[in-house]
C-alpha cells in the first residue's frame, strides 16, 4: 500500500488506473481537467493500458463511451458543468441501454452568470437521467468510489451507468494524503467486465439502442426503475466487500453521524459534510443534541433508510447546493417526500448555499444547526434560508 | 480487387424486412453496402429513416451487430465501437456509420470532423436524399437550390430552398482523409467498387452516396434508380474520389442531359421557373469547370 499527497482529480485518475478501463474518451473542462491530464500521462507512460481518445466535445465523449460499452468493453469519461449539460441527451441513452459506464463529474456551477466554481446545479439537472449518482466527501472516497462504481455498474442485475460526483475545486483541487490500493487487490475486487445480455458480439450479433412502441416502451422503463431501486442492495453489498478488503467502509447509501439521540439533524452531501462534522463535534461538546446525515447516493434515493434514521428527530435541515428556481432545493424535496411516505413529520428547513462557489463557512454551518435547534424547541423557522448571503433580502 | 457486379455479388442479405417506403434509395444503398461489408460489421446508425424503419422492438432488420446512436453521434459512437473491439482483441471487423444528409452535413458534422481528424478506423456513409425525410421533408444543409420542402415552401417570394448543397465531399477531403468518394445508387458498379476501396483503407473513409427518395422528392417509386442515374448524367451530382491527397473525376460526361428533364420529374421542383433552372445550371457549370480544371490530370 502506497500513500500519496494528491488532489481529488488525481485521486479519481488513480482510481481509474486501478480499475483498468479499456477506453477513455476525454474532453477538457475546468475543474475536471487534472483528471484527464493525469490519465493521458498514465496512458503515455504505459502504467494504464487503455486507448485515450481525444474527442471533440463532451457530447462525443459520452457517445464514444456508449460505443465502447456497446461491445462489452470498459469505458471511462469525465466532465463538469456546461459539459455535462452539453452531453445531456446521451445520459438517459446510456442508462436506457443499460450500459455500465463510469463518469466523474466535477460539480460546478452552470451559466449564467458564468462561474467555474463549485455547486451542484450541474448534476442535479441530470438527477432524472437514470444514472446512479454518488457524492463523495474527500479525495480518498473519490478514489475508492471510482473503483466501487465499476463494480456496482457492472453487476448483472444492475447494469447502469454511475456518476461519481466531486465538489469542484474544494475537492477536485485540494490536496490530501490518499491511500493507493494495490493493483492485485483491486483486480481481485473488480473482475473483468462481462456484459452477456446487453453488448454486441461477433458470435451473437445484436441490435442495440432500439425503438420500442407504445405497446412495449413502458415495460422497458418499469424494468429500469425496478432494477435501479434494487441496486440499493448491491450498493450496500459492494460497500461491505470493499470495506472488508481495503478497510474503509462508507456506510453504503448514507452515513449517519451522531444521529442516535439527535434532536436536530443536518442532511448534506459531498465535501461540506467534512466541515459539518467538525462543527458538529464542537456543538456536541457544548451539549447540543445535533446530528449529521451524509447522503451519499441521490439516485437511487435511500427513502426507507433515511426515514429510519430521522424517525425521532424533531428538526431536519437539508443543505442544497442547487436550486430548482421557483421551488426549492431538490434534495429537500426528496427528503420531505421520504419523510412523508414514512409517516414522519419533523420540522424541515431548506438551506440553499454554495451557489456559484460561495463559501459555506464553519460559522454558517453553526448557524444552520442553531436554526434547527430553535426549530426543534418549537420556534418556527423560515422554511427556505440562504446561506452566507451578501445582500439584504 | 475483384470488381463486383450483379452476377458475382452475394445473394446473402444482411439488411431486410424493414419498413422503408417502396423505392427507397437509402435502403438500397445500405442493403448493397452490407452485402459487401459482410457479417463481421457493426452498423452504426443515428436517428433517421434507416434506424426508424429497422429497429422496432421486437422486429430487428440487421442480421449483423447494429446500434442506433443519438442524432449527432454517428461518428463518435462508431469511434467507441471500433476502439472497444480493438481493445478486446476482436479482429477482422468493420465499423460502419450510415447517416443521412442532415445527420452528416448538419448535426453530425462536428463528430465526423473529430473522427476524421483522429483517423479512426471507420467507414462513414452519407446517404444523401437531400432533406430531413424521417421528420417529414424539412430542409437540410444538403437540400439543393429550388427544392420545395416543408420548411422551404415555394411561393411568390421564394423558390423553395435558396442555398446550394453544402460541399461535404471537399469538406471531408480538406481533413486529409485517407479515402473519400461520391457515389450514386444509379451507378451501383461504381458504388460497390468504392465500398471495397473503403474496406481496404487504413484509417477513416467516407462515401457520399446520392439516394433519391420517392416520398420526399415526389416521383413514382419505380424510377428511383433511373432518376439517380439522371442526377449524375445531368451534372447535378458527380462521381469522384479523393485518395492519397488527389481528386479524381470518375465520370466526366461530354455533354450533360438537360437539368430541366431531371428537375421536372419531381414534385419538389415542379414550381421552378426558367430563371430558377438557369440559376441551377449556371451553378452546375461553374462547379464542373472548377472540378475539371483542378481534378483532371
Interface residues (C-beta under 8 A of the other chain):
Chain A: X22 X23 X25 X50 X51 X53 X54 X55 X56 X57 X59 X60 X61 X63 X64 X65 X66 X67 X68 X69 X70 X71 X72 X73 X75 X89 X90 X93 X200 X201 X202 X205 X206 X207 X208 X209 X210 X211 X212 X213 X216
Chain B: X39 X40 X42 X44 X51 X52 X55 X56 X57 X58 X60 X61 X62 X63 X64 X65 X66 X67 X68 X69 X70 X72 X73 X75 X76 X77 X78 X79 X80 X81 X82 X83 X84 X85 X86 X87 X88 X90 X93 X110 X111 X113 X114 X117 X118
